[in-house]
Amino acid sequence: MTCEQATAQTLRDSGHRLTPQRLMILSAVRHAGGHVSAAAVIGQVRQSYPYVDASTVYRTLSVLKEMRLISETRMGGSESRYEWIEQVRHHHLICRVCDRATQLDHRYMTDLWTALRGDYGFEADLDHFAIIGVCAGCLAGSGE
């Protein structure tokens, strides 16, 4: 079974209709190779299906996010970025000075999840985060 077939089956099993537009949106995010904006997804889908409405893309991204198939993250800019959630979760440290992104291992969020669950009985959705700050290089160079 291909990755698209497996995901289509997941959508079917959850009661969502499979439309050509949804499948194209799903494929665009899944095969983006990283973070992608909604505008980029719209552009890619419109190459094959020029009449897709932007609201269809946003609704589909919302459904995929609710199903925890994709993550939505603010990577320091004004526009959210979407990424297919792989088996190995990861997060990002984004420098607000030089815009460099460093991958952060999910174990940091696992520790936070465990603490929140133990202390508050709260199960947090910690799928994908961008933590904004200043990197070591910029701290050393700027004196901050």
KOLZA-486207 format. One record per atom (N, C-alpha, C): residue in three letters; atom name; x, y, z. Coordinates in pm, 1 decimal, padded with zeros to 6 digits. Example, Ala and Ser with C-alpha at 12.3 -4.5 7.8 and 13.67 -1.06 7.14 Angstrom:
BEGIN
+-----+----+----------+----------+----------+
:  aa : at :       px :       py :       pz :
+-----+----+----------+----------+----------+
: ala :  N :  01319.0 : -00569.0 :  00780.0 :
: ala : CA :  01230.0 : -00450.0 :  00780.0 :
: ala :  C :  01320.0 : -00330.0 :  00780.0 :
: ser :  N :  01285.0 : -00225.0 :  00708.0 :
: ser : CA :  01367.0 : -00106.0 :  00714.0 :
: ser :  C :  01290.0 :  00003.0 :  00787.0 :
+-----+----+----------+----------+----------+
***
This chain:
BEGIN
+-----+----+----------+----------+----------+
:  aa : at :       px :       py :       pz :
+-----+----+----------+----------+----------+
: met :  N :  00084.2 : -00117.2 :  00000.0 :
: met : CA :  00000.0 :  00000.0 :  00000.0 :
: met :  C :  00089.4 :  00124.5 :  00000.0 :
: thr :  N :  00059.3 :  00218.5 : -00089.8 :
: thr : CA :  00138.8 :  00341.4 : -00096.3 :
: thr :  C :  00103.3 :  00432.4 :  00020.7 :
: cys :  N :  00186.9 :  00534.2 :  00041.7 :
: cys : CA :  00160.3 :  00627.2 :  00152.0 :
: cys :  C :  00029.1 :  00701.2 :  00129.4 :
: glu :  N : -00003.0 :  00736.9 :  00003.5 :
: glu : CA : -00128.9 :  00804.9 : -00025.5 :
: glu :  C : -00247.9 :  00713.5 :  00002.8 :
: gln :  N : -00235.5 :  00585.3 : -00033.8 :
: gln : CA : -00344.1 :  00491.0 : -00008.7 :
: gln :  C : -00367.0 :  00474.4 :  00141.7 :
: ala :  N : -00258.6 :  00465.7 :  00217.5 :
: ala : CA : -00270.6 :  00450.1 :  00362.7 :
: ala :  C : -00337.4 :  00572.7 :  00424.6 :
: thr :  N : -00299.0 :  00691.4 :  00380.2 :
: thr : CA : -00357.9 :  00812.5 :  00434.6 :
: thr :  C : -00502.8 :  00826.8 :  00390.3 :
: ala :  N : -00531.2 :  00791.4 :  00266.1 :
: ala : CA : -00669.6 :  00793.9 :  00218.0 :
: ala :  C : -00756.2 :  00701.7 :  00302.1 :
: gln :  N : -00703.1 :  00586.1 :  00337.5 :
: gln : CA : -00776.8 :  00492.7 :  00421.5 :
: gln :  C : -00800.9 :  00552.1 :  00560.8 :
: thr :  N : -00702.0 :  00621.6 :  00613.3 :
: thr : CA : -00717.9 :  00688.0 :  00743.3 :
: thr :  C : -00830.5 :  00791.0 :  00736.3 :
: leu :  N : -00835.2 :  00869.0 :  00627.8 :
: leu : CA : -00941.8 :  00967.6 :  00610.6 :
: leu :  C : -01077.9 :  00898.7 :  00601.6 :
: arg :  N : -01085.2 :  00792.7 :  00521.8 :
: arg : CA : -01210.7 :  00717.6 :  00508.3 :
: arg :  C : -01256.1 :  00663.5 :  00643.3 :
: asp :  N : -01161.8 :  00602.3 :  00715.5 :
: asp : CA : -01194.3 :  00541.6 :  00844.6 :
: asp :  C : -01246.9 :  00644.9 :  00944.7 :
: ser :  N : -01205.2 :  00769.2 :  00930.2 :
: ser : CA : -01249.9 :  00873.4 :  01022.6 :
: ser :  C : -01377.6 :  00942.4 :  00973.3 :
: gly :  N : -01432.2 :  00894.2 :  00861.7 :
: gly : CA : -01559.2 :  00947.0 :  00811.7 :
: gly :  C : -01547.6 :  01066.9 :  00720.2 :
: his :  N : -01428.4 :  01099.0 :  00673.3 :
: his : CA : -01410.2 :  01212.7 :  00582.9 :
: his :  C : -01419.6 :  01167.3 :  00438.6 :
: arg :  N : -01483.3 :  01251.2 :  00357.7 :
: arg : CA : -01494.8 :  01221.4 :  00214.8 :
: arg :  C : -01359.2 :  01236.8 :  00146.9 :
: leu :  N : -01336.9 :  01151.3 :  00050.0 :
: leu : CA : -01214.6 :  01161.9 : -00029.8 :
: leu :  C : -01249.6 :  01229.1 : -00161.4 :
: thr :  N : -01199.8 :  01348.9 : -00178.7 :
: thr : CA : -01220.8 :  01421.1 : -00302.9 :
: thr :  C : -01085.4 :  01435.2 : -00371.6 :
: pro :  N : -01085.6 :  01456.3 : -00501.4 :
: pro : CA : -00956.7 :  01476.5 : -00570.6 :
: pro :  C : -00878.0 :  01593.5 : -00511.5 :
: gln :  N : -00949.4 :  01700.7 : -00473.3 :
: gln : CA : -00881.5 :  01816.4 : -00416.3 :
: gln :  C : -00814.6 :  01780.4 : -00283.6 :
: arg :  N : -00885.2 :  01707.9 : -00198.5 :
: arg : CA : -00827.7 :  01667.6 : -00069.6 :
: arg :  C : -00704.2 :  01582.2 : -00089.6 :
: leu :  N : -00711.1 :  01490.9 : -00182.4 :
: leu : CA : -00596.2 :  01403.9 : -00207.1 :
: leu :  C : -00476.9 :  01482.5 : -00260.0 :
: met :  N : -00502.9 :  01583.1 : -00344.3 :
: met : CA : -00393.4 :  01666.4 : -00395.1 :
: met :  C : -00332.0 :  01749.4 : -00282.7 :
: ile :  N : -00416.0 :  01802.3 : -00194.3 :
: ile : CA : -00367.2 :  01881.5 : -00080.3 :
: ile :  C : -00283.8 :  01792.7 :  00011.2 :
: leu :  N : -00336.1 :  01676.0 :  00038.8 :
: leu : CA : -00266.1 :  01579.1 :  00122.3 :
: leu :  C : -00129.0 :  01545.7 :  00063.8 :
: ser :  N : -00125.9 :  01518.3 : -00064.6 :
: ser : CA : -00000.4 :  01483.9 : -00131.9 :
: ser :  C :  00098.0 :  01601.4 : -00129.8 :
: ala :  N :  00046.6 :  01722.1 : -00149.4 :
: ala : CA :  00133.2 :  01840.9 : -00150.2 :
: ala :  C :  00204.1 :  01858.1 : -00016.3 :
: val :  N :  00132.3 :  01836.3 :  00093.9 :
: val : CA :  00194.6 :  01851.1 :  00225.7 :
: val :  C :  00286.6 :  01733.0 :  00254.2 :
: arg :  N :  00238.5 :  01614.6 :  00222.7 :
: arg : CA :  00316.2 :  01494.0 :  00255.9 :
: arg :  C :  00450.4 :  01490.3 :  00183.3 :
: his :  N :  00452.4 :  01538.5 :  00060.4 :
: his : CA :  00574.3 :  01529.0 : -00019.7 :
: his :  C :  00649.6 :  01661.8 : -00031.8 :
: ala :  N :  00617.0 :  01757.5 :  00053.6 :
: ala : CA :  00684.5 :  01888.1 :  00049.3 :
: ala :  C :  00829.9 :  01878.1 :  00093.9 :
: gly :  N :  00862.7 :  01775.6 :  00169.9 :
: gly : CA :  01000.0 :  01760.6 :  00216.5 :
: gly :  C :  01033.8 :  01854.5 :  00330.8 :
: gly :  N :  00934.7 :  01902.0 :  00401.0 :
: gly : CA :  00957.6 :  01991.6 :  00513.4 :
: gly :  C :  00837.7 :  02079.7 :  00534.8 :
: his :  N :  00861.7 :  02199.5 :  00582.1 :
: his : CA :  00754.0 :  02292.9 :  00614.5 :
: his :  C :  00706.2 :  02362.3 :  00488.4 :
: val :  N :  00575.1 :  02378.6 :  00478.1 :
: val : CA :  00516.8 :  02441.1 :  00360.3 :
: val :  C :  00402.9 :  02532.7 :  00405.2 :
: ser :  N :  00389.7 :  02645.1 :  00338.5 :
: ser : CA :  00281.7 :  02738.5 :  00371.6 :
: ser :  C :  00154.3 :  02696.8 :  00298.4 :
: ala :  N :  00041.5 :  02746.3 :  00347.0 :
: ala : CA : -00085.8 :  02719.8 :  00279.4 :
: ala :  C : -00082.2 :  02777.5 :  00137.9 :
: ala :  N : -00020.0 :  02893.5 :  00121.3 :
: ala : CA : -00010.4 :  02955.1 : -00011.8 :
: ala :  C :  00067.0 :  02865.1 : -00108.2 :
: ala :  N :  00173.0 :  02801.8 : -00059.5 :
: ala : CA :  00249.4 :  02709.9 : -00143.1 :
: ala :  C :  00167.1 :  02587.0 : -00179.7 :
: val :  N :  00087.8 :  02537.4 : -00086.0 :
: val : CA :  00000.3 :  02423.0 : -00113.4 :
: val :  C : -00102.4 :  02461.7 : -00219.3 :
: ile :  N : -00161.7 :  02578.4 : -00202.9 :
: ile : CA : -00259.5 :  02626.4 : -00301.0 :
: ile :  C : -00195.0 :  02634.7 : -00438.8 :
: gly :  N : -00075.5 :  02692.4 : -00446.3 :
: gly : CA : -00004.5 :  02704.0 : -00574.0 :
: gly :  C :  00023.7 :  02570.1 : -00637.8 :
: gln :  N :  00066.0 :  02474.2 : -00556.3 :
: gln : CA :  00097.0 :  02342.3 : -00610.9 :
: gln :  C : -00028.5 :  02271.4 : -00660.1 :
: val :  N : -00135.3 :  02277.3 : -00582.5 :
: val : CA : -00259.9 :  02210.9 : -00621.7 :
: val :  C : -00316.9 :  02275.1 : -00747.7 :
: arg :  N : -00307.0 :  02406.5 : -00757.3 :
: arg : CA : -00361.6 :  02476.8 : -00874.3 :
: arg :  C : -00287.3 :  02443.2 : -01003.3 :
: gln :  N : -00166.8 :  02390.6 : -00993.6 :
: gln : CA : -00097.1 :  02346.8 : -01114.5 :
: gln :  C : -00172.3 :  02232.9 : -01182.5 :
: ser :  N : -00234.1 :  02145.9 : -01101.9 :
: ser : CA : -00310.4 :  02033.3 : -01155.4 :
: ser :  C : -00459.5 :  02061.9 : -01161.0 :
: tyr :  N : -00507.4 :  02143.5 : -01068.1 :
: tyr : CA : -00650.2 :  02170.0 : -01054.9 :
: tyr :  C : -00667.6 :  02319.8 : -01029.1 :
: pro :  N : -00670.4 :  02400.5 : -01137.9 :
: pro : CA : -00668.0 :  02545.9 : -01122.4 :
: pro :  C : -00788.3 :  02606.6 : -01050.5 :
: tyr :  N : -00895.3 :  02530.7 : -01035.3 :
: tyr : CA : -01017.3 :  02586.9 : -00977.9 :
: tyr :  C : -01032.3 :  02559.5 : -00828.5 :
: val :  N : -00930.5 :  02502.3 : -00766.5 :
: val : CA : -00942.3 :  02475.8 : -00622.7 :
: val :  C : -00951.5 :  02608.2 : -00547.8 :
: asp :  N : -01044.7 :  02612.8 : -00455.6 :
: asp : CA : -01066.3 :  02733.6 : -00376.1 :
: asp :  C : -00973.2 :  02733.1 : -00255.5 :
: ala :  N : -00922.1 :  02848.4 : -00220.7 :
: ala : CA : -00831.8 :  02858.8 : -00105.3 :
: ala :  C : -00899.5 :  02808.2 :  00022.2 :
: ser :  N : -01029.3 :  02831.9 :  00035.8 :
: ser : CA : -01099.4 :  02787.0 :  00156.3 :
: ser :  C : -01099.9 :  02634.4 :  00165.8 :
: thr :  N : -01102.0 :  02566.1 :  00052.8 :
: thr : CA : -01093.9 :  02419.3 :  00052.2 :
: thr :  C : -00960.1 :  02374.3 :  00107.1 :
: val :  N : -00854.6 :  02443.0 :  00068.4 :
: val : CA : -00720.8 :  02409.4 :  00116.3 :
: val :  C : -00712.3 :  02432.6 :  00267.0 :
: tyr :  N : -00758.1 :  02547.0 :  00314.0 :
: tyr : CA : -00751.6 :  02576.5 :  00457.5 :
: tyr :  C : -00836.5 :  02479.3 :  00539.2 :
: arg :  N : -00957.0 :  02446.6 :  00489.4 :
: arg : CA : -01041.8 :  02349.4 :  00561.3 :
: arg :  C : -00975.5 :  02212.9 :  00567.1 :
: thr :  N : -00916.5 :  02170.3 :  00455.7 :
: thr : CA : -00850.6 :  02039.9 :  00451.4 :
: thr :  C : -00729.7 :  02037.7 :  00543.1 :
: leu :  N : -00651.2 :  02144.4 :  00544.5 :
: leu : CA : -00537.1 :  02151.9 :  00636.3 :
: leu :  C : -00585.0 :  02143.1 :  00780.4 :
: ser :  N : -00696.7 :  02207.4 :  00810.1 :
: ser : CA : -00752.4 :  02201.8 :  00945.0 :
: ser :  C : -00794.0 :  02059.2 :  00981.6 :
: val :  N : -00858.6 :  01988.5 :  00889.2 :
: val : CA : -00899.9 :  01849.3 :  00913.3 :
: val :  C : -00777.2 :  01762.0 :  00936.8 :
: leu :  N : -00675.7 :  01777.3 :  00852.2 :
: leu : CA : -00554.5 :  01696.4 :  00866.1 :
: leu :  C : -00483.5 :  01725.7 :  00998.1 :
: lys :  N : -00488.4 :  01851.6 :  01040.8 :
: lys : CA : -00427.7 :  01889.4 :  01169.7 :
: lys :  C : -00505.6 :  01827.4 :  01285.2 :
: glu :  N : -00638.7 :  01833.8 :  01280.3 :
: glu : CA : -00721.2 :  01772.7 :  01385.2 :
: glu :  C : -00696.7 :  01622.4 :  01394.9 :
: met :  N : -00669.2 :  01559.5 :  01280.5 :
: met : CA : -00642.9 :  01415.4 :  01278.5 :
: met :  C : -00499.8 :  01384.2 :  01320.1 :
: arg :  N : -00420.7 :  01489.9 :  01342.7 :
: arg : CA : -00280.0 :  01479.4 :  01381.9 :
: arg :  C : -00196.8 :  01407.7 :  01274.5 :
: leu :  N : -00233.3 :  01433.6 :  01148.2 :
: leu : CA : -00153.9 :  01384.7 :  01035.7 :
: leu :  C : -00051.5 :  01489.5 :  00994.2 :
: ile :  N : -00084.6 :  01617.0 :  01019.7 :
: ile : CA :  00008.1 :  01726.9 :  00991.3 :
: ile :  C :  00018.3 :  01813.9 :  01115.6 :
: ser :  N :  00124.4 :  01892.8 :  01120.9 :
: ser : CA :  00139.6 :  01990.4 :  01228.2 :
: ser :  C :  00132.9 :  02129.3 :  01168.2 :
: glu :  N :  00090.5 :  02225.2 :  01248.4 :
: glu : CA :  00089.2 :  02365.6 :  01209.0 :
: glu :  C :  00179.4 :  02439.4 :  01306.1 :
: thr :  N :  00275.9 :  02511.8 :  01253.0 :
: thr : CA :  00373.5 :  02579.8 :  01337.3 :
: thr :  C :  00400.4 :  02719.3 :  01284.5 :
: arg :  N :  00414.6 :  02812.9 :  01374.4 :
: arg : CA :  00461.7 :  02946.8 :  01337.4 :
: arg :  C :  00613.6 :  02942.7 :  01349.3 :
: met :  N :  00680.0 :  02963.8 :  01238.4 :
: met : CA :  00825.4 :  02951.7 :  01233.9 :
: met :  C :  00892.9 :  03088.5 :  01244.1 :
: gly :  N :  00825.2 :  03184.1 :  01306.7 :
: gly : CA :  00884.4 :  03316.2 :  01325.8 :
: gly :  C :  00827.1 :  03420.9 :  01233.3 :
: gly :  N :  00763.2 :  03381.1 :  01124.5 :
: gly : CA :  00701.0 :  03476.5 :  01033.7 :
: gly :  C :  00553.0 :  03490.3 :  01064.8 :
: ser :  N :  00483.0 :  03558.0 :  00976.3 :
: ser : CA :  00340.4 :  03580.8 :  00999.7 :
: ser :  C :  00254.0 :  03464.7 :  00951.9 :
: glu :  N :  00309.0 :  03379.5 :  00867.1 :
: glu : CA :  00231.0 :  03271.7 :  00808.0 :
: glu :  C :  00264.9 :  03137.2 :  00872.2 :
: ser :  N :  00162.1 :  03060.5 :  00903.0 :
: ser : CA :  00183.6 :  02926.9 :  00957.7 :
: ser :  C :  00246.7 :  02837.5 :  00852.4 :
: arg :  N :  00320.4 :  02739.4 :  00899.6 :
: arg : CA :  00380.8 :  02637.9 :  00813.2 :
: arg :  C :  00323.2 :  02502.9 :  00853.2 :
: tyr :  N :  00306.0 :  02418.7 :  00755.6 :
: tyr : CA :  00250.1 :  02286.4 :  00778.0 :
: tyr :  C :  00353.9 :  02181.9 :  00741.5 :
: glu :  N :  00351.0 :  02072.1 :  00814.3 :
: glu : CA :  00445.7 :  01963.9 :  00787.2 :
: glu :  C :  00379.2 :  01831.3 :  00819.4 :
: trp :  N :  00407.3 :  01733.9 :  00734.8 :
: trp : CA :  00359.2 :  01598.7 :  00758.4 :
: trp :  C :  00425.5 :  01546.1 :  00884.8 :
: ile :  N :  00347.5 :  01487.5 :  00973.4 :
: ile : CA :  00402.0 :  01435.4 :  01098.3 :
: ile :  C :  00454.8 :  01295.0 :  01072.8 :
: glu :  N :  00582.5 :  01282.7 :  01084.7 :
: glu : CA :  00648.3 :  01153.0 :  01067.9 :
: glu :  C :  00648.2 :  01078.3 :  01199.8 :
: gln :  N :  00694.0 :  00957.0 :  01196.5 :
: gln : CA :  00703.8 :  00877.7 :  01319.2 :
: gln :  C :  00798.2 :  00943.5 :  01420.0 :
: val :  N :  00906.9 :  01002.6 :  01370.7 :
: val : CA :  01004.0 :  01068.6 :  01458.2 :
: val :  C :  00969.2 :  01217.3 :  01463.5 :
: arg :  N :  00915.2 :  01259.3 :  01574.8 :
: arg : CA :  00876.0 :  01399.0 :  01591.4 :
: arg :  C :  01001.1 :  01485.5 :  01613.4 :
: his :  N :  00989.8 :  01612.4 :  01574.5 :
: his : CA :  01099.1 :  01706.0 :  01597.5 :
: his :  C :  01042.5 :  01846.3 :  01614.8 :
: his :  N :  01125.3 :  01934.8 :  01662.9 :
: his : CA :  01087.3 :  02072.7 :  01689.1 :
: his :  C :  01202.0 :  02161.7 :  01641.9 :
: his :  N :  01186.1 :  02293.0 :  01655.9 :
: his : CA :  01287.6 :  02384.5 :  01604.0 :
: his :  C :  01318.9 :  02495.4 :  01703.0 :
: leu :  N :  01444.8 :  02532.4 :  01706.6 :
: leu : CA :  01489.5 :  02652.7 :  01775.0 :
: leu :  C :  01519.6 :  02752.6 :  01663.6 :
: ile :  N :  01452.0 :  02866.2 :  01662.0 :
: ile : CA :  01466.2 :  02965.1 :  01554.9 :
: ile :  C :  01528.7 :  03090.8 :  01613.1 :
: cys :  N :  01640.9 :  03130.6 :  01556.6 :
: cys : CA :  01707.8 :  03252.1 :  01603.1 :
: cys :  C :  01637.6 :  03374.3 :  01542.9 :
: arg :  N :  01594.3 :  03465.8 :  01629.0 :
: arg : CA :  01526.0 :  03585.9 :  01581.1 :
: arg :  C :  01623.2 :  03688.5 :  01523.6 :
: val :  N :  01753.0 :  03666.2 :  01542.3 :
: val : CA :  01852.8 :  03758.5 :  01488.9 :
: val :  C :  01896.0 :  03715.3 :  01348.5 :
: cys :  N :  01939.2 :  03589.7 :  01334.1 :
: cys : CA :  01992.0 :  03543.3 :  01205.1 :
: cys :  C :  01896.6 :  03449.6 :  01130.9 :
: asp :  N :  01782.8 :  03415.2 :  01190.5 :
: asp : CA :  01681.3 :  03326.3 :  01131.4 :
: asp :  C :  01726.3 :  03181.6 :  01115.8 :
: arg :  N :  01838.7 :  03146.2 :  01175.2 :
: arg : CA :  01885.5 :  03007.7 :  01165.8 :
: arg :  C :  01791.9 :  02917.0 :  01245.3 :
: ala :  N :  01761.5 :  02801.3 :  01187.3 :
: ala : CA :  01676.7 :  02702.3 :  01254.1 :
: ala :  C :  01761.8 :  02581.7 :  01291.5 :
: thr :  N :  01747.2 :  02537.5 :  01415.3 :
: thr : CA :  01816.0 :  02418.9 :  01464.2 :
: thr :  C :  01709.8 :  02319.7 :  01507.3 :
: gln :  N :  01725.3 :  02194.8 :  01463.4 :
: gln : CA :  01629.2 :  02093.5 :  01504.3 :
: gln :  C :  01646.5 :  02057.0 :  01650.3 :
: leu :  N :  01535.0 :  02042.5 :  01719.6 :
: leu : CA :  01532.6 :  02007.8 :  01860.8 :
: leu :  C :  01468.4 :  01871.3 :  01875.3 :
: asp :  N :  01535.3 :  01782.2 :  01943.9 :
: asp : CA :  01485.7 :  01646.4 :  01963.5 :
: asp :  C :  01353.9 :  01647.5 :  02041.5 :
: his :  N :  01264.6 :  01556.7 :  02007.1 :
: his : CA :  01132.4 :  01549.4 :  02070.5 :
: his :  C :  01139.7 :  01513.3 :  02218.7 :
: arg :  N :  01251.4 :  01457.7 :  02264.2 :
: arg : CA :  01260.1 :  01416.1 :  02405.4 :
: arg :  C :  01238.8 :  01533.6 :  02500.6 :
: tyr :  N :  01272.8 :  01654.8 :  02456.4 :
: tyr : CA :  01248.7 :  01772.1 :  02541.2 :
: tyr :  C :  01099.0 :  01793.6 :  02562.7 :
: met :  N :  01021.0 :  01770.5 :  02458.1 :
: met : CA :  00876.3 :  01784.8 :  02469.5 :
: met :  C :  00815.4 :  01666.9 :  02545.2 :
: thr :  N :  00876.2 :  01550.9 :  02530.7 :
: thr : CA :  00828.7 :  01433.8 :  02604.3 :
: thr :  C :  00841.5 :  01458.2 :  02754.1 :
: asp :  N :  00955.4 :  01515.1 :  02794.6 :
: asp : CA :  00975.3 :  01548.8 :  02936.1 :
: asp :  C :  00871.4 :  01650.8 :  02982.9 :
: leu :  N :  00843.4 :  01751.2 :  02900.0 :
: leu : CA :  00742.3 :  01851.9 :  02933.3 :
: leu :  C :  00604.8 :  01786.6 :  02941.6 :
: trp :  N :  00572.2 :  01700.0 :  02844.2 :
: trp : CA :  00443.0 :  01629.9 :  02843.7 :
: trp :  C :  00425.0 :  01550.6 :  02972.5 :
: thr :  N :  00529.5 :  01478.7 :  03012.6 :
: thr : CA :  00523.9 :  01397.4 :  03133.8 :
: thr :  C :  00502.1 :  01485.5 :  03257.7 :
: ala :  N :  00571.9 :  01597.9 :  03263.8 :
: ala : CA :  00557.4 :  01688.7 :  03377.5 :
: ala :  C :  00417.0 :  01748.8 :  03382.6 :
: leu :  N :  00364.6 :  01790.8 :  03268.3 :
: leu : CA :  00229.5 :  01848.3 :  03265.0 :
: leu :  C :  00124.2 :  01744.6 :  03303.2 :
: arg :  N :  00142.5 :  01624.2 :  03254.9 :
: arg : CA :  00049.4 :  01515.2 :  03287.1 :
: arg :  C :  00054.4 :  01484.3 :  03437.8 :
: gly :  N :  00173.6 :  01474.9 :  03492.9 :
: gly : CA :  00188.9 :  01442.6 :  03634.7 :
: gly :  C :  00144.3 :  01554.1 :  03727.0 :
: asp :  N :  00181.2 :  01677.8 :  03694.7 :
: asp : CA :  00152.2 :  01790.2 :  03783.0 :
: asp :  C :  00008.4 :  01842.2 :  03771.0 :
: tyr :  N : -00046.8 :  01836.8 :  03647.5 :
: tyr : CA : -00177.3 :  01897.5 :  03623.9 :
: tyr :  C : -00283.0 :  01799.6 :  03572.5 :
: gly :  N : -00243.0 :  01676.8 :  03540.5 :
: gly : CA : -00336.9 :  01584.0 :  03479.5 :
: gly :  C : -00378.9 :  01631.1 :  03341.1 :
: phe :  N : -00290.5 :  01704.0 :  03274.9 :
: phe : CA : -00319.0 :  01766.8 :  03145.3 :
: phe :  C : -00239.1 :  01697.9 :  03036.4 :
: glu :  N : -00307.4 :  01651.6 :  02931.5 :
: glu : CA : -00238.7 :  01589.5 :  02818.0 :
: glu :  C : -00224.1 :  01692.3 :  02706.2 :
: ala :  N : -00105.8 :  01746.1 :  02691.9 :
: ala : CA : -00078.2 :  01850.3 :  02593.1 :
: ala :  C : -00049.5 :  01788.1 :  02456.1 :
: asp :  N : -00092.8 :  01857.2 :  02351.2 :
: asp : CA : -00059.1 :  01818.1 :  02214.3 :
: asp :  C :  00072.4 :  01886.6 :  02178.4 :
: leu :  N :  00179.5 :  01815.0 :  02190.1 :
: leu : CA :  00312.4 :  01870.7 :  02167.2 :
: leu :  C :  00375.2 :  01808.3 :  02042.9 :
: asp :  N :  00305.4 :  01820.6 :  01930.9 :
: asp : CA :  00350.7 :  01755.6 :  01808.4 :
: asp :  C :  00466.5 :  01826.9 :  01740.2 :
: his :  N :  00463.9 :  01960.5 :  01739.8 :
: his : CA :  00563.4 :  02032.2 :  01661.2 :
: his :  C :  00569.0 :  02176.7 :  01707.5 :
: phe :  N :  00685.1 :  02219.7 :  01751.8 :
: phe : CA :  00699.9 :  02354.9 :  01802.7 :
: phe :  C :  00818.6 :  02425.0 :  01739.5 :
: ala :  N :  00805.7 :  02556.2 :  01727.5 :
: ala : CA :  00918.3 :  02642.9 :  01694.0 :
: ala :  C :  00936.7 :  02734.9 :  01813.9 :
: ile :  N :  01053.1 :  02729.5 :  01872.5 :
: ile : CA :  01083.8 :  02812.3 :  01988.9 :
: ile :  C :  01176.2 :  02924.0 :  01941.4 :
: ile :  N :  01129.9 :  03047.2 :  01956.8 :
: ile : CA :  01201.7 :  03164.0 :  01906.7 :
: ile :  C :  01292.9 :  03217.4 :  02017.2 :
: gly :  N :  01414.8 :  03253.0 :  01980.7 :
: gly : CA :  01510.2 :  03306.7 :  02075.9 :
: gly :  C :  01633.4 :  03356.3 :  02002.6 :
: val :  N :  01746.7 :  03352.8 :  02069.0 :
: val : CA :  01872.3 :  03396.4 :  02009.4 :
: val :  C :  01971.7 :  03281.9 :  02019.8 :
: cys :  N :  02033.6 :  03247.4 :  01906.6 :
: cys : CA :  02127.5 :  03134.3 :  01903.0 :
: cys :  C :  02259.9 :  03170.1 :  01970.4 :
: ala :  N :  02337.4 :  03068.3 :  01999.3 :
: ala : CA :  02467.2 :  03087.2 :  02066.1 :
: ala :  C :  02560.7 :  03176.6 :  01983.6 :
: gly :  N :  02560.1 :  03159.2 :  01851.7 :
: gly : CA :  02645.8 :  03238.7 :  01765.7 :
: gly :  C :  02612.6 :  03386.8 :  01772.3 :
: cys :  N :  02484.3 :  03417.6 :  01769.6 :
: cys : CA :  02443.4 :  03558.4 :  01776.5 :
: cys :  C :  02464.6 :  03615.3 :  01916.5 :
: leu :  N :  02445.0 :  03533.4 :  02018.1 :
: leu : CA :  02472.5 :  03579.1 :  02155.2 :
: leu :  C :  02620.2 :  03614.2 :  02170.2 :
: ala :  N :  02707.1 :  03530.2 :  02114.5 :
: ala : CA :  02851.9 :  03554.2 :  02125.5 :
: ala :  C :  02893.7 :  03676.6 :  02044.1 :
: gly :  N :  02830.5 :  03694.3 :  01927.2 :
: gly : CA :  02868.8 :  03803.9 :  01838.0 :
: gly :  C :  02808.1 :  03936.3 :  01873.4 :
: ser :  N :  02691.8 :  03935.4 :  01935.6 :
: ser : CA :  02623.2 :  04062.5 :  01960.3 :
: ser :  C :  02631.9 :  04109.0 :  02104.4 :
: gly :  N :  02676.4 :  04021.9 :  02192.7 :
: gly : CA :  02688.4 :  04060.5 :  02332.0 :
: gly :  C :  02556.9 :  04054.6 :  02407.5 :
: glu :  N :  02450.9 :  04002.2 :  02345.9 :
: glu : CA :  02321.5 :  03991.3 :  02416.3 :
: glu :  C :  02329.7 :  03890.8 :  02525.8 :
+-----+----+----------+----------+----------+
***
